Amino acid sequence: MKLALMAFFVVLVASLFFAAVNLFGVQWYRTAAVSRMEFAGGFFAERLLQQLDLMASDGRNIATLPEIDGVVTATGQGLHDQTVKEPPDIYWRRRLEAVFDSVLRTRPHYSQMRYIGRDDNWREVVRVNRVSDRTEVVRRSALQSKGDEPYLADEAALDAGHPFFSRVTLNREYGREEGPPTIRLVVPVPGPDGRAVGALVINADFASILRAADLYPADGYAVTAMTASGDFMRYDPVTGPGPLRFHGTPGWRAEDLPDLGGIAPSGSTRATKIGWQRAINVTGLSAASLSRGDHLLLRTDIFVVTELPTPYLFAPIRQQLVYGLAVGIVLSILAGLVAWLFGNRLTKPLNRLARGLRASEPGDDLRSLIPDSNDEVAELARAVVKLNERLFQKSAKLNAIFAEAADGLITINQEGVIEEANAALARIFGYEPSELLGRNVCMLMSEEEAVKHDRMMRRRIGEATPQRLIAGREMPGRRKDGTAITVEISVASTSHAGRTRFIGVLRDVTSRREAQARSEALVQALERSNADLDAFAYFASHDLKAPLRVIDNASAWLEEDLAPYLNDDTRDSMNLLRSRVARMERLLDDLLNHSRIGRIEEKAQIVEGRELASELRGLLNLPEGFTFEVTPDFDKLHIPNMPIKTILLNLLGNSLKHHDRSTGLVRLSGSETDDAYCLSVSDDGPGIPPAYHKKVFEMFQTLRPRDEVEASGMGLAMVLKYVRIAGGQVRIESDGGRGTTMHVVWPKVCAKSGKSAWRAA
């Protein structure tokens, strides 16, 4: 019954609404008519605005070309293309003339393009004219001074650097009015001090601009484009744009101008007036509408006047409203009848379902309440029964999760009394679940924590907004047998039925705390070990090298004292002794460097590949007859310099050191992926057999005897250690014949630090 009455009430309200719409239809007519005229006026104005925007865009783009800057700065000593055998000013003028010629060929409504310098009373520097269907570059002797022209008179505006459109005037040559009505775009060209040193000027035939807007009004519209000076052009629905009537010329009459119906036009006008006989819209093309994000001035007001007889304007709107009202009234009556006839019948099974739900208990089978029909009411009943089953299942699932959760779960009321506690919480504190219910939660805390808990409870009582009070805090607890334990607890509060409740999640972290203490002890031991390693490194770099220096110096002095008595064999023995001392010093240095990898912080800077390659070239000491080549892809990289510079220096040095010829090529290449830098060092020296690909990365390993090649055998071992600490990869590509390529994959985020720059491990 209620549903039927509600439907009848809705129908009644709808009928009243339609009646109100009919009563206030006149105002609605007028509002819709104004919207229609504003849309039409805006559409036609936008077409004309697009042509002016195109002209403004051409001016802004050309003003930024290097040819403009070249013409401004070319004074005979400026930079220019050394391959062009002509003075810079002539060279840049020719290039700018070519640009102007190209634009004029693609813009048929442009009549002139000029660059005018400020010197010599704003004298033209470059000028290209349109002559019929071709273009013509004006000779330098025919260029004119334009300082007396109105569009160059406002020097403050030019120095401000803002482009602007001039007023529409007849074209002037040598101070005489010649040619068609013209609109000019002036783009100031600033100098180093910000003042304008010249201006780019584009002349456009105003009539061609208006025709290019391609306005073809229809459905009774009449459209006229006009300026504040009285220049106008009418657009015919059939023949298109008519001739431009320019004020002050033969055939122009003020009475031919469209009647604006009392609207006072300005550059920002957007007004519509609906009269008994005629509707009119006046849309001004203001500077704001032309700016498109840049400051641009329009020195003359241009308007688009859209006219339409009032009967044409109201006819479709009136017809649509009448049809809508009629259909609405009929539908309202039918809907009311249907609602009244079927309302009671539809609500009967719903009432039965409601009574059954009120009498049911959780978990009861309610499928008997579903009607046998297949209509919407039966579907609603099935949905309600299914929802009830899902809620019961979800409740059972949540209860099971609460009971079987691995972490302890507890809920307490605002008096601190435990309402629920799962088995895990009871095990943590050594109780049975039944021993906890109804008791104060302070029984699980130390006395100090119990006092803090009471204070917190009093402060939080009555807060209705659910919020997290404690998140992952460790605190002491007390088991049933009095044993102290450490638990990690998170507590949130919620409010239901006007009472505050607290929900806690607890975890016994006593074992974790003990493990953490052991870990801290291990870390301290590791720090002591690192300190011992640093001490050993210092000893190796100083105390062990001191005797070697004594041996080297003593052997030199001995050779000097015994020089008259030494023969070739004894001299070779002395040289061998000193070479072994030098080898031992290099070995100690490499051992020290190897021990520091990953422990000493190496802060990296991102550099260009070209800069890194230049540093490597200076450090390599490239032998005569060898070529060091860097691929363009590597030059384009942006890569951290350390420790990649050390890695590449070792790989490049190995390629040169172990080369078996007097001439050779070493190539450095690289590329970049989203996650890593892929670097390669290749040479045309002796290859490395696959059986030795892993062995060469071991410490003190060389493929050739040290008497043939002075090396410590630590270079590739250090490369491998750097790459492994960073989480990268290094591999050898060689078949053992001729040529070897070492590939290094260096991740952009190092494994040890989690940062893009190399850090200490």
C-alpha positions in Angstrom: 0.0 0.0 0.0 2.8 2.4 0.9 4.6 1.7 -2.4 1.4 2.4 -4.4 0.8 5.6 -2.5 4.4 6.6 -3.1 4.1 5.9 -6.8 0.9 8.0 -7.0 2.6 10.8 -5.1 5.6 10.7 -7.5 3.2 10.9 -10.5 1.3 13.8 -8.9 4.6 15.7 -8.3 5.7 15.0 -11.9 2.4 16.4 -13.2 2.7 19.5 -11.1 6.3 19.9 -12.3 5.2 19.8 -16.0 2.5 22.3 -15.2 5.1 24.6 -13.6 7.4 24.2 -16.7 4.5 25.2 -18.9 3.8 28.3 -16.8 7.4 29.4 -16.8 7.9 28.3 -20.5 8.4 31.8 -21.7 11.5 32.4 -19.6 12.8 29.0 -20.6 12.2 29.9 -24.3 14.3 33.0 -23.8 17.1 31.3 -22.0 17.3 28.5 -24.6 17.2 31.1 -27.4 20.1 33.0 -25.8 22.1 29.8 -25.5 21.5 29.0 -29.1 22.5 32.4 -30.3 25.6 32.4 -28.1 26.6 29.0 -29.5 26.1 30.1 -33.1 28.0 33.4 -32.5 30.8 31.6 -30.7 31.1 29.1 -33.5 31.4 31.7 -36.3 33.8 33.8 -34.2 36.0 30.8 -33.5 36.4 30.2 -37.2 37.7 33.7 -37.7 39.8 33.4 -34.5 41.5 30.3 -35.9 42.9 32.4 -38.8 44.3 35.1 -36.5 45.7 32.4 -34.2 47.5 30.8 -37.2 49.0 34.1 -38.1 50.1 34.7 -34.5 51.6 31.2 -34.3 53.6 31.7 -37.5 55.0 35.0 -36.1 56.0 33.4 -32.8 57.7 30.4 -34.5 59.6 32.5 -37.1 60.8 35.0 -34.4 62.6 32.1 -32.6 64.4 30.9 -35.7 68.2 31.2 -35.8 67.9 33.3 -39.0 66.4 36.1 -37.0 69.2 36.0 -34.4 71.7 35.7 -37.2 70.5 38.9 -39.0 70.4 40.8 -35.6 74.0 39.8 -34.6 75.8 39.6 -37.9 78.0 42.7 -37.9 81.0 41.3 -39.9 82.8 39.7 -36.9 79.9 37.4 -35.7 80.1 33.6 -36.0 78.7 32.0 -39.1 79.0 28.9 -41.2 82.7 28.8 -42.3 81.9 26.8 -45.4 79.9 29.8 -46.8 82.2 32.2 -48.6 80.3 35.5 -48.0 79.9 38.0 -45.2 77.8 37.0 -42.3 75.2 39.7 -42.8 74.6 38.7 -46.4 74.5 35.0 -45.5 71.9 35.5 -42.8 69.8 37.9 -44.9 69.7 35.2 -47.7 68.6 32.5 -45.2 65.9 34.8 -43.7 64.7 35.7 -47.2 64.4 32.0 -48.0 62.3 31.5 -44.8 60.0 34.4 -45.7 59.6 33.1 -49.3 58.7 29.6 -48.0 56.0 30.9 -45.6 54.5 33.2 -48.3 54.1 30.3 -50.6 52.2 28.3 -48.0 50.1 31.2 -46.7 48.2 32.8 -49.7 46.6 35.5 -47.6 50.0 36.9 -46.5 51.1 39.9 -48.7 54.4 40.8 -47.1 56.9 39.5 -44.6 59.6 41.8 -43.2 62.3 42.1 -40.6 62.7 45.8 -39.6 65.7 46.9 -37.5 65.4 49.7 -35.0 68.5 51.5 -36.4 68.0 54.2 -39.0 64.5 55.1 -38.0 63.2 51.5 -38.1 64.6 50.6 -41.5 63.6 47.4 -43.3 66.5 44.8 -43.3 64.8 41.9 -45.1 61.5 42.1 -47.1 59.7 39.6 -49.3 56.5 40.6 -51.1 53.7 38.6 -52.7 53.2 39.7 -56.3 50.1 38.0 -57.8 50.8 34.3 -57.5 54.6 34.6 -57.0 57.0 36.0 -54.4 59.6 38.8 -54.8 62.6 39.6 -52.7 63.0 43.4 -52.3 66.5 44.7 -53.1 68.4 46.4 -50.4 68.3 49.7 -52.2 64.5 49.6 -52.2 64.1 48.9 -48.5 62.3 51.7 -46.6 62.3 53.3 -43.2 59.1 52.7 -41.3 59.6 54.8 -38.2 56.6 57.0 -39.0 54.2 54.0 -39.3 51.6 53.8 -36.5 52.3 50.2 -35.7 56.0 51.1 -34.8 55.1 54.3 -32.9 54.6 52.8 -29.5 58.2 52.0 -28.5 57.3 51.2 -24.9 55.1 48.3 -26.2 57.8 47.1 -28.5 60.4 47.2 -25.6 57.9 45.2 -23.5 58.4 42.4 -26.0 54.7 41.5 -26.5 53.5 40.6 -30.0 50.4 42.5 -31.3 48.0 42.9 -34.2 47.9 46.4 -35.7 44.8 48.3 -36.8 43.4 47.5 -40.3 44.6 50.2 -42.7 45.4 50.5 -46.3 48.9 49.3 -47.2 51.5 52.1 -47.4 54.6 52.4 -49.6 56.9 55.4 -49.3 54.3 57.1 -47.2 51.5 56.7 -49.8 48.4 54.5 -49.3 48.7 51.6 -51.8 47.2 48.2 -51.9 44.4 46.5 -50.1 43.2 46.9 -46.4 45.9 45.2 -44.4 46.3 43.8 -40.8 49.8 43.4 -39.5 51.3 41.1 -36.9 54.2 42.8 -35.1 56.6 40.5 -33.1 59.3 42.5 -31.2 62.8 41.0 -31.3 64.6 41.7 -28.0 68.3 42.5 -27.7 70.7 41.5 -24.9 69.4 44.3 -22.7 65.8 43.3 -23.2 64.9 46.3 -25.4 63.6 45.6 -28.9 66.4 45.8 -31.5 63.9 45.0 -34.3 60.5 43.6 -35.2 59.2 40.8 -37.4 56.2 42.1 -39.3 53.7 40.0 -41.3 51.2 41.8 -43.5 48.0 40.0 -44.4 45.3 41.0 -46.8 42.4 41.5 -44.3 39.8 40.5 -46.9 41.7 37.2 -47.5 41.8 36.5 -43.8 38.1 37.0 -43.5 37.5 34.7 -46.6 39.8 32.1 -45.2 37.6 31.8 -42.1 35.2 29.9 -44.5 32.0 31.0 -42.9 28.8 29.6 -44.6 25.9 30.4 -42.4 22.7 28.2 -42.7 19.2 27.9 -41.2 18.4 31.5 -41.7 21.5 33.0 -40.0 23.2 36.2 -41.3 26.8 36.7 -40.3 28.9 39.9 -40.6 32.6 40.3 -39.6 33.4 44.0 -38.8 36.0 46.2 -37.1 35.5 49.1 -34.7 36.4 51.5 -37.7 33.4 50.3 -39.7 35.1 47.9 -42.1 32.8 44.9 -42.7 32.2 41.8 -44.8 28.9 39.9 -45.0 28.8 36.1 -45.5 26.0 34.8 -47.7 24.6 31.3 -47.0 24.9 30.3 -50.7 27.7 32.4 -52.3 29.9 32.6 -49.2 31.8 35.8 -48.2 31.1 39.0 -50.1 33.5 41.9 -50.7 35.2 43.8 -47.9 33.7 47.2 -47.4 36.5 49.4 -46.0 35.5 52.7 -44.4 36.2 55.9 -46.4 36.4 54.1 -49.7 33.9 54.5 -52.6 30.8 52.3 -52.0 31.1 52.3 -48.2 28.0 53.6 -46.4 27.4 53.7 -42.6 23.8 52.7 -43.1 25.0 49.3 -44.5 26.6 48.4 -41.2 24.6 45.8 -39.2 22.3 47.2 -36.5 23.8 46.1 -33.2 20.5 46.7 -31.4 22.0 49.0 -28.8 24.9 46.7 -27.9 28.1 48.7 -27.2 30.8 46.6 -28.7 34.3 46.3 -27.4 37.2 43.9 -27.7 35.8 41.6 -25.0 32.1 41.9 -26.0 30.1 38.7 -25.9 26.4 39.9 -25.8 23.1 38.5 -27.1 19.9 40.5 -27.6 16.5 38.9 -28.4 13.9 41.3 -30.0 10.4 40.7 -31.3 11.6 40.6 -34.9 15.3 39.8 -34.7 17.9 38.0 -32.5 21.5 39.3 -32.6 24.8 38.1 -31.1 27.9 40.2 -31.0 31.2 38.4 -30.2 34.4 40.3 -29.9 37.8 38.8 -30.6 39.6 40.1 -27.6 43.3 40.0 -26.8 42.6 37.3 -24.1 40.9 35.1 -26.7 43.9 35.3 -28.9 46.6 34.8 -26.3 46.5 31.0 -26.1 48.7 31.2 -23.0 51.1 34.0 -24.4 50.6 37.8 -24.0 49.2 39.1 -27.3 47.6 42.4 -28.0 44.8 43.2 -30.5 45.1 47.0 -31.4 41.8 47.0 -33.2 38.4 45.6 -32.1 37.1 42.9 -34.5 33.6 41.5 -34.1 31.4 38.8 -35.5 27.7 39.8 -35.7 25.3 36.9 -35.9 21.6 37.6 -36.8 18.6 35.4 -36.9 14.8 36.3 -37.3 13.1 35.6 -34.0 10.4 33.2 -35.5 13.3 31.0 -36.8 14.9 31.1 -33.4 11.9 30.0 -31.3 10.2 27.6 -33.6 12.2 24.4 -32.9 12.4 25.2 -29.1 8.7 25.9 -28.9 7.9 22.7 -30.8 10.2 20.6 -28.6 8.7 22.0 -25.4 5.1 21.3 -26.5 5.9 17.7 -27.5 7.8 17.2 -24.2 5.0 18.5 -22.1 2.4 16.4 -23.9 4.5 13.2 -23.7 5.3 13.9 -20.0 1.6 14.3 -19.0 0.6 11.2 -20.9 3.4 9.1 -19.3 2.6 10.5 -15.9 -1.0 9.4 -16.1 -0.1 5.9 -17.4 2.6 5.5 -14.7 0.1 6.5 -12.0 -2.4 3.9 -13.2 0.1 1.2 -13.5 1.5 2.0 -10.0 -1.9 2.0 -8.5 -3.0 -1.3 -10.1 0.2 -3.3 -9.5 1.6 -1.7 -6.3 -0.3 -3.9 -3.8 0.4 -7.0 -5.8 4.1 -6.4 -6.0 4.5 -5.6 -2.3 2.7 -8.7 -1.1 5.7 -11.1 -1.4 8.0 -8.4 0.0 5.9 -8.1 3.1 6.0 -11.9 3.6 9.8 -11.8 3.2 10.1 -9.0 5.8 8.0 -10.9 8.3 10.1 -14.1 7.8 13.4 -12.2 8.3 12.2 -10.7 11.5 11.2 -14.1 12.9 14.5 -15.9 11.8 17.6 -16.7 13.7 21.2 -16.6 12.4 21.9 -19.7 10.3 18.2 -20.5 9.6 17.3 -21.7 6.1 15.3 -18.8 4.6 14.8 -20.3 1.1 11.2 -21.0 1.8 10.5 -17.3 1.8 11.4 -16.9 -1.9 8.3 -16.6 -4.2 7.9 -19.2 -6.9 7.6 -16.5 -9.6 10.5 -15.2 -11.7 9.8 -11.5 -11.4 11.9 -8.8 -9.8 10.3 -9.4 -6.4 11.4 -13.0 -6.5 14.9 -11.9 -7.6 15.0 -9.4 -4.7 14.0 -12.1 -2.3 16.7 -14.5 -3.6 19.3 -11.7 -3.3 18.2 -10.9 0.3 18.4 -14.6 1.3 21.8 -15.0 -0.4 23.0 -11.9 1.4 21.9 -13.3 4.7 23.7 -16.6 4.0 26.9 -14.7 3.0 26.8 -12.6 6.2 26.4 -15.7 8.3 29.3 -17.4 6.5 31.4 -14.3 6.8 30.6 -14.1 10.5 31.5 -17.8 11.0 34.7 -17.3 9.0 35.7 -14.2 11.1 35.0 -16.2 14.3 37.2 -19.0 13.0 40.0 -16.6 12.1 39.7 -15.0 15.5 39.9 -18.3 17.2 42.7 -19.9 15.1 44.9 -16.8 14.4 48.6 -17.3 15.2 48.8 -13.9 16.9 46.9 -13.1 20.1 43.7 -11.2 19.6 41.8 -9.4 22.4 38.9 -7.0 22.7 38.2 -5.0 25.8 35.5 -2.5 26.8 36.0 1.0 28.1 36.3 -0.3 31.6 39.3 -2.4 30.6 37.3 -5.7 30.9 38.2 -8.5 28.4 35.3 -9.3 26.2 37.0 -11.7 23.7 40.3 -13.5 23.7 41.5 -16.2 21.2 43.4 -19.3 22.0 46.7 -17.9 20.8 46.6 -15.0 23.4 45.7 -17.5 26.1 48.8 -19.6 25.2 51.1 -16.6 25.2 50.1 -15.8 28.8 49.6 -19.4 30.0 45.8 -19.1 30.7 42.8 -20.9 29.4 40.5 -18.7 27.3 37.7 -19.0 29.9 40.0 -17.7 32.6 40.4 -14.4 30.7 36.9 -13.4 29.8 35.3 -10.9 32.2 38.6 -10.0 33.9 40.6 -6.8 33.8 43.3 -6.7 31.1 45.8 -5.4 33.7 46.3 -9.0 34.8 48.5 -9.4 31.7 50.7 -6.4 32.4 53.4 -5.4 34.8 52.4 -2.9 37.5 54.0 0.0 35.7 52.3 -0.8 32.4 49.0 -1.2 34.2 49.2 2.3 35.6 49.9 3.7 32.0 47.0 1.6 30.7 44.5 3.0 33.1 45.6 6.6 32.2 45.2 5.9 28.5 41.8 4.3 28.9 40.4 7.3 30.7 41.7 9.6 28.0 40.3 7.6 25.1 36.8 6.9 26.5 34.1 8.6 24.4 36.2 9.0 21.2 33.8 8.1 18.4 36.4 8.1 15.5 38.2 4.8 15.0 41.9 5.3 15.3 45.1 3.4 15.8 46.6 4.1 19.3 49.7 1.9 19.3 51.3 0.3 16.3 54.0 -2.4 16.7 55.2 -1.3 20.1 57.1 -3.7 22.3 56.2 -3.8 26.0 56.7 -6.1 29.0 54.0 -8.6 29.8 53.3 -11.1 32.7 52.3 -14.7 32.4 50.1 -16.6 34.7 53.1 -18.1 36.5 54.6 -14.6 37.0 57.2 -15.0 34.3 58.1 -11.7 32.5 57.9 -11.8 28.7 58.1 -9.2 25.9 55.2 -8.8 23.6 54.7 -6.7 20.4 51.3 -5.0 20.5 49.1 -2.9 18.2 46.0 -1.3 19.6 43.1 0.4 17.8 39.9 1.9 19.2 36.4 1.9 17.8 33.0 3.1 18.9 29.7 1.2 18.6 26.3 1.9 20.1 27.7 4.8 22.1 30.5 2.7 23.8 34.2 2.6 23.1 36.0 -0.7 22.6 39.7 -1.5 22.1 41.1 -4.1 19.8 44.6 -5.5 20.4 46.9 -7.7 18.4 49.8 -9.3 20.4 52.8 -11.4 19.5 55.3 -13.0 21.8 58.7 -11.5 20.7 60.8 -12.8 23.6 62.7 -15.2 21.3 63.2 -12.5 18.7 64.6 -10.1 21.3 67.1 -12.7 22.3 68.0 -13.4 18.7 68.4 -9.6 18.1 70.8 -9.4 21.0 72.8 -12.2 19.6 72.8 -10.5 16.2 74.0 -7.2 17.7 76.8 -9.2 19.4 77.7 -10.7 16.0 77.7 -7.2 14.4 80.0 -5.9 17.0 82.3 -8.8 16.4 82.2 -8.1 12.7 83.0 -4.5 13.3 86.0 -5.6 15.4 87.0 -7.9 12.5 86.8 -5.1 10.0 88.9 -2.9 12.3 91.5 -5.7 12.4 91.4 -6.0 8.7 91.9 -2.2 8.4 94.9 -2.5 10.7 96.3 -5.3 8.6 95.8 -3.2 5.5 97.7 -0.3 7.1 100.4 -2.7 8.1 100.6 -4.1 4.6 100.8 -0.7 3.0 103.4 0.7 5.4 105.3 -1.8 7.6 105.6 -4.5 4.8 106.5 -1.9 2.2 109.2 -0.3 4.4 111.7 -3.3 4.1 111.1 -3.5 0.4 112.0 0.2 0.0 115.2 -0.5 2.0 116.1 -3.4 -0.2 115.5 -1.3 -3.4 117.6 1.6 -2.1 120.3 -0.7 -0.8 120.6 -2.6 -4.1 120.8 0.7 -5.9 123.6 1.9 -3.6 125.4 -1.4 -3.9 125.2 -1.3 -7.7 126.6 2.2 -7.6 129.5 1.4 -5.3 130.4 -1.8 -7.2 129.8 -0.4 -10.6 133.5 -0.9 -11.7 133.5 -4.5 -10.7 130.1 -5.6 -12.1 129.7 -7.6 -15.2 126.6 -8.2 -17.3 125.4 -11.2 -15.3 125.7 -9.3 -12.0 123.9 -6.3 -13.4 121.1 -8.5 -14.7 120.8 -10.0 -11.2 120.6 -6.5 -9.6 117.9 -5.5 -12.1 116.0 -8.7 -11.4 116.2 -8.0 -7.7 114.8 -4.5 -8.1 112.0 -5.7 -10.5 111.0 -8.3 -7.9 110.9 -5.5 -5.3 108.7 -3.4 -7.6 106.4 -6.4 -8.2 106.1 -7.0 -4.5 105.1 -3.4 -3.9 102.5 -3.6 -6.7 101.2 -6.8 -5.2 100.8 -5.2 -1.8 99.0 -2.2 -3.3 96.6 -4.4 -5.2 96.0 -6.5 -2.1 95.2 -3.4 -0.1 92.8 -2.1 -2.8 91.1 -5.5 -3.1 90.5 -5.5 0.7 89.0 -2.1 0.6 86.4 -2.8 -2.1 82.9 -2.7 -0.6 84.2 -1.3 2.7 85.4 2.1 1.8 82.8 4.5 0.5 83.2 5.6 -3.1 80.8 8.4 -3.9 79.9 8.6 -7.5 78.8 11.4 -9.8 76.7 10.9 -12.9 78.8 11.9 -15.9 78.5 11.7 -19.6 80.0 8.7 -21.3 82.1 11.1 -23.5 83.6 12.7 -20.3 84.4 9.3 -18.8 86.0 8.0 -22.0 88.2 11.1 -22.1 89.4 10.5 -18.5 90.2 6.8 -19.4 92.1 7.9 -22.5 94.3 10.2 -20.3 95.0 7.4 -17.7 95.7 4.5 -20.2 99.2 5.6 -21.4 98.3 4.1 -24.8 101.4 2.4 -26.4 102.4 3.6 -29.9 100.7 1.6 -32.6 97.5 1.0 -30.6 94.1 2.5 -31.1 91.5 3.2 -28.4 88.0 3.4 -29.9 84.8 4.5 -28.1 81.4 3.8 -29.7 78.9 6.7 -30.1 76.4 4.8 -27.9 78.9 4.9 -25.0 79.4 8.7 -25.5 75.6 9.2 -25.0 75.4 7.4 -21.7 74.9 9.2 -18.4 76.7 6.9 -16.0 78.2 7.0 -12.4 82.0 7.5 -12.7 83.0 5.4 -9.7 83.8 2.6 -9.4 83.0 2.0 -13.1 86.1 4.1 -14.0 88.3 1.7 -12.0 86.6 -1.3 -13.5 87.0 -0.1 -17.1 90.6 1.0 -16.4 91.5 -2.5 -15.3 89.8 -4.1 -18.3 91.4 -1.7 -20.8 94.8 -2.1 -19.1 94.6 -5.9 -19.4 93.7 -5.7 -23.1 96.8 -3.5 -23.7 99.1 -5.3 -21.3 98.4 -8.8 -22.6 98.4 -8.0 -26.3 100.8 -10.1 -28.3 101.4 -7.7 -31.2 103.0 -4.3 -31.7 99.7 -2.8 -33.0 96.2 -3.4 -32.0 92.7 -2.1 -31.3 90.8 -1.7 -28.0 87.1 -0.8 -28.2 84.9 0.5 -25.4 81.1 0.2 -26.0 78.0 0.5 -23.9 74.3 0.7 -23.8 71.5 1.3 -21.3 68.4 -0.6 -20.2 65.7 0.4 -17.7 67.6 -1.5 -14.9 71.3 -1.5 -15.8 74.3 -0.3 -17.9 75.7 -2.9 -20.3 79.4 -2.2 -20.9 81.9 -4.1 -23.1 85.7 -3.9 -23.6 86.9 -5.8 -26.7 90.4 -6.2 -28.2 92.0 -8.0 -31.1 94.7 -9.6 -29.0 95.1 -13.3 -28.0 91.9 -15.0 -26.9 91.3 -16.7 -23.6 90.4 -20.4 -23.9 87.0 -21.2 -22.4 88.6 -23.4 -19.8 90.2 -20.3 -18.2 87.2 -18.0 -18.3 86.6 -18.5 -14.5 90.2 -19.0 -13.5 91.4 -15.6 -14.7 89.1 -13.9 -12.1 91.0 -15.6 -9.2 93.6 -13.7 -7.2 97.2 -13.8 -8.5 96.2 -15.5 -11.7 97.8 -14.5 -15.1 97.7 -16.4 -18.4 101.3 -15.4 -19.2 104.3 -15.7 -16.9 105.1 -12.7 -14.8 108.6 -12.5 -16.3 106.9 -11.8 -19.6 104.2 -9.5 -18.4 104.6 -7.4 -15.2 101.2 -8.0 -13.4 100.1 -8.8 -10.0 97.2 -11.0 -11.2 94.7 -8.9 -9.1 93.1 -6.8 -11.8 90.2 -9.1 -12.8 89.8 -10.2 -9.2 89.1 -6.6 -8.2 86.7 -6.2 -11.1 84.8 -9.3 -10.1 84.5 -8.1 -6.5 83.2 -4.7 -7.5 80.6 -6.2 -9.8 79.4 -8.8 -7.3 79.0 -6.3 -4.5 76.9 -4.1 -6.8 74.8 -7.1 -7.8 75.9 -7.1 -11.4 77.4 -9.6 -13.8 80.7 -10.0 -15.6 81.6 -12.6 -18.3 84.2 -13.3 -21.0 83.3 -13.8 -24.6 86.3 -15.6 -26.4 86.9 -18.9 -28.1 90.6 -18.9 -27.3 91.6 -17.9 -30.8 91.9 -14.2 -31.7 90.1 -11.4 -29.8 88.4 -11.2 -26.4 85.3 -9.2 -25.2 84.7 -8.6 -21.5 81.0 -7.9 -20.7 79.9 -6.0 -17.5 76.3 -5.5 -16.5 76.2 -2.8 -13.8 72.8 -2.4 -12.1 71.4 1.2 -11.7 70.4 0.3 -8.1 73.3 -1.4 -6.3 72.4 -4.6 -4.4 74.2 -3.6 -1.2 73.0 0.0 -0.8 69.7 0.1 -2.6 70.9 3.4 -4.1 71.9 4.5 -7.6 75.3 5.8 -6.5 78.0 3.5 -5.3 78.1 3.4 -1.5 80.0 1.4 1.2 78.7 -2.1 1.8 
